[in-house]
Amino acid sequence: MYRIGIDLGGTKIEGIVLDAKYNEMFRQRIATEQEKGYEHILGNIKQLYDALTAKLKSAEHTFGIGTPGAISRRTGLLKNSNTLCLNEKPLQADLERLLNHKINIENDANCFAMAEALAGTGVGKTLVFGVIMGTGCGGGIVYKGELITGPQAIAGEWGHHSIDVNGPLCWCGSRGCAEALISGGGLEKLYESQFGKKLPLTKVVGLYREKREPAFGFMQAFFKNFGRALGNLINILDPDMIVLGGGLSNIDELYTEGVREIAKCVFSDSFETPIVKNKLGDSAGVIGAALIGL
């Protein structure tokens, strides 16, 4: 049985075909063109799906899609997507009708977690928590090779637990969410609000490494917040491994300074949870989409 996966992002739509052993057979990427609206995105997905299935010559396959947001269990409509024209739309039903194939649609962080648990650095681990720290913060839980989603499709949404009730306002309406304090987008907004200067996070990290203020103190606070956020997670789930993904996973100090801060927050006499960088990189999302397909 072949597996087709599509990673539906705000700027690009990427598709992949895997064989039964998860080997990549074919991959293609096209622009999302979200400014042209919902129906146009559906057409782009069909175009890519047709290209992928043409390579299989009608062979049987599963099909999964990963995207920011989730399908509401109550309404069947997509919710919480940063591609705003997809929200409150029957994306799954419309695509199944258009493509004449059953589809499983999951949050992109769930797809990341699934890919790393089954085909990446978490292979062989019982309970893997996959973390995305990029523009926002997402997460996914994989237990014994199965994705845990929950009755509200929000399992693993660690980015929206508050680690500072007096902290900055998050787009979700709460204050001091992990996403507002330790995502790339959140950190850049926080730096500008605190110091009146807009800098890309890569520049802030560079200044931190030169021990220049205010970047040095700002990043130290970031590592403390990172430690508190993941410490809370470990105290609840006690996973066998946490895999970091997204742009911030490339900050080397997360695996030294950040891990030391996590250890301070873990409710145990020892800290055994490996905090590791992803293996699959930018491919994790589309591979995970293929792995969750129906």
C-alpha positions in Angstrom: 0.0 0.0 0.0 1.4 3.4 -1.0 1.0 6.5 1.1 0.2 10.0 -0.2 0.7 13.0 2.1 0.1 16.7 1.5 1.4 19.5 3.8 -0.9 22.4 3.3 0.8 25.6 4.5 0.1 29.3 4.1 2.7 29.8 1.3 3.3 26.3 -0.2 1.5 23.0 -0.6 3.9 20.0 -0.7 3.0 16.5 -1.6 4.9 13.2 -1.2 4.4 9.5 -2.1 5.9 6.9 0.2 6.1 3.2 -0.3 5.2 0.6 2.3 8.6 1.0 4.0 8.3 4.8 4.2 10.8 5.3 1.3 10.2 8.5 -0.7 9.1 7.8 -4.3 8.1 11.2 -5.5 7.7 14.8 -4.2 6.3 18.0 -5.6 5.7 21.5 -4.2 3.4 24.3 -5.5 2.3 27.7 -4.2 -0.8 27.9 -1.9 -1.9 31.3 -3.3 -4.2 31.8 -0.3 -4.9 35.4 -1.5 -7.0 33.8 -4.3 -9.4 32.3 -1.8 -10.7 28.9 -0.6 -11.9 27.5 -3.9 -8.6 28.2 -5.5 -6.7 26.4 -2.8 -9.0 23.4 -3.3 -8.1 23.5 -7.0 -4.4 23.6 -6.2 -4.7 20.6 -3.9 -6.5 18.7 -6.6 -3.8 19.6 -9.1 -1.1 18.3 -6.8 -3.0 15.2 -5.8 -3.6 14.4 -9.5 0.2 14.7 -10.1 1.0 12.4 -7.2 -1.6 9.7 -8.2 -0.4 9.8 -11.8 2.9 8.5 -10.6 1.1 5.5 -9.0 -0.8 4.6 -12.1 -4.1 3.9 -10.1 -2.3 1.8 -7.4 -4.1 1.7 -4.0 -3.0 4.4 -1.5 -3.9 6.1 1.7 -4.1 9.9 1.8 -3.5 12.4 4.6 -3.2 16.1 4.9 -1.4 18.1 7.5 -2.2 21.8 8.1 -2.3 24.4 10.9 -5.5 24.1 12.8 -7.8 21.1 13.2 -11.2 19.7 12.1 -13.8 20.5 14.7 -15.3 17.4 16.2 -18.6 19.3 16.7 -19.0 21.0 13.3 -16.7 19.2 10.9 -15.3 22.6 9.9 -11.6 23.6 10.0 -10.7 25.8 13.0 -7.6 27.7 14.2 -5.9 27.8 10.8 -3.5 30.7 10.1 -4.6 30.5 6.5 -7.7 32.4 7.4 -9.8 31.6 4.3 -9.8 27.9 5.4 -11.4 28.6 8.7 -15.1 27.6 9.2 -15.0 25.7 5.9 -15.8 22.0 5.3 -12.3 21.3 4.0 -12.4 17.5 4.5 -15.8 17.0 3.1 -15.1 19.2 0.1 -11.8 17.5 -0.7 -13.2 14.0 -0.3 -16.0 14.9 -2.8 -13.5 16.6 -5.2 -10.9 13.9 -5.1 -13.2 10.9 -4.6 -11.0 9.5 -1.8 -11.2 9.3 2.0 -8.9 11.7 3.7 -7.5 12.2 7.2 -6.7 15.8 8.1 -4.5 16.5 11.1 -2.8 19.5 12.7 0.7 20.0 11.2 2.3 19.6 14.6 0.6 16.2 15.0 2.1 15.2 11.6 5.5 16.4 12.7 5.3 14.2 15.9 4.1 11.2 13.9 6.9 11.5 11.4 9.6 11.8 14.0 8.1 8.9 16.1 7.8 6.5 13.2 10.5 7.5 10.8 12.8 10.0 12.6 14.7 10.3 15.9 11.9 8.9 18.0 11.9 5.4 16.4 11.6 2.7 19.1 10.3 5.1 21.8 7.0 4.4 23.5 5.8 7.9 24.2 7.1 10.7 22.0 6.1 14.4 22.3 6.9 16.4 19.2 7.3 20.2 19.6 7.2 22.8 16.9 8.8 26.1 17.8 8.5 28.4 14.8 6.2 31.3 14.1 4.0 29.7 16.7 4.2 26.8 19.1 2.6 23.4 18.4 2.9 19.9 19.7 1.8 16.3 19.1 1.7 13.1 21.2 2.4 9.7 19.7 1.9 6.7 22.0 3.0 3.2 20.8 2.9 4.4 17.2 -0.6 6.0 17.4 -1.4 9.6 17.4 -3.3 10.9 20.4 -5.7 13.7 19.4 -8.4 13.8 22.1 -12.2 14.4 21.9 -11.7 18.1 21.1 -8.7 17.5 18.7 -6.5 19.7 20.9 -4.2 17.1 22.5 -0.6 18.4 22.5 -1.5 22.1 22.2 1.1 23.0 24.7 1.6 26.4 23.1 -1.6 27.6 24.7 -0.9 26.8 28.3 0.0 29.9 30.3 3.4 30.1 31.9 2.9 33.7 33.1 -0.6 34.9 33.9 0.8 38.5 33.8 2.6 38.0 30.5 1.8 39.4 27.1 -1.5 38.9 25.5 -1.7 35.9 23.1 -3.8 35.9 20.0 -5.9 33.2 21.6 -7.1 35.6 24.3 -5.0 34.3 27.2 -2.0 36.0 28.7 1.5 34.5 29.0 1.0 31.5 26.7 4.0 29.6 25.7 3.4 30.7 22.2 3.5 34.3 23.2 6.8 33.8 25.2 8.9 31.2 23.4 7.8 31.0 19.7 9.8 32.9 17.1 6.9 35.2 16.3 6.2 35.8 20.0 9.8 36.5 20.9 10.2 39.1 18.1 7.1 40.9 19.2 8.2 40.7 22.9 11.6 42.1 22.1 10.1 45.0 20.2 7.6 45.8 22.9 10.3 45.7 25.6 13.1 47.6 23.9 11.4 49.6 21.1 13.5 48.0 18.4 12.4 45.5 15.8 15.0 42.8 15.2 14.7 39.3 13.6 15.3 36.6 16.2 18.4 35.4 14.4 20.0 38.9 15.1 18.9 38.7 18.7 20.5 35.3 19.1 23.7 36.6 17.5 23.8 39.5 20.0 23.2 37.1 22.9 26.2 35.0 21.8 28.3 38.2 21.9 27.0 38.8 25.5 25.5 42.1 24.4 22.6 43.6 26.3 19.7 43.8 26.2 19.7 40.6 24.0 21.7 38.6 26.6 19.2 39.1 29.4 16.3 38.7 27.0 17.5 35.3 25.8 18.2 34.2 29.4 14.6 34.9 30.2 13.6 32.9 27.1 15.5 29.9 28.3 13.8 30.1 31.7 10.4 30.3 30.0 11.3 27.4 27.7 12.4 25.4 30.8 9.1 26.1 32.6 7.0 25.3 29.6 8.6 21.9 28.9 9.0 21.1 32.6 5.3 21.4 33.0 4.8 19.1 30.0 7.2 16.5 31.4 5.5 16.6 34.8 2.2 15.8 33.1 3.2 13.3 30.4 6.6 12.0 31.4 7.4 11.2 27.7 10.3 8.9 26.6 11.5 11.7 24.3 10.8 15.2 23.3 11.7 16.1 19.7 12.1 19.8 18.9 11.2 21.1 15.4 10.6 24.5 13.8 13.1 27.3 13.2 14.0 27.7 16.9 15.1 24.1 17.2 18.3 25.3 15.4 19.3 27.3 18.4 22.1 25.2 19.9 21.8 26.7 23.4 18.3 25.1 23.8 20.1 21.8 24.3 22.4 23.1 26.9 21.1 26.3 28.7 17.5 25.3 27.9 17.8 21.8 29.1 19.4 23.0 32.4 16.3 25.2 32.9 14.0 22.3 32.2 15.7 20.2 34.8 15.0 22.8 37.4 11.2 22.5 36.8 10.9 18.7 36.6 9.2 17.2 39.7 11.7 14.3 40.2 15.0 13.5 41.9 16.5 13.0 38.4 15.9 14.3 34.9 15.9 11.5 32.3 13.9 12.9 29.4 16.0 13.3 26.2 15.4 16.7 24.5 16.6 16.1 20.9 16.6 17.9 17.6 14.5 16.5 14.8 16.0 14.2 12.2 13.7 14.8 9.3 13.9 18.6 9.1 11.4 20.4 6.8 10.3 17.0 5.5 8.7 15.9 8.7 5.3 17.6 8.0 4.7 16.1 4.7 6.0 12.7 5.7 3.8 12.8 8.8 0.8 13.7 6.6 1.4 10.5 4.6 1.7 8.4 7.7 -1.7 9.5 9.1 -3.6 8.9 5.9 -6.7 6.8 5.4 
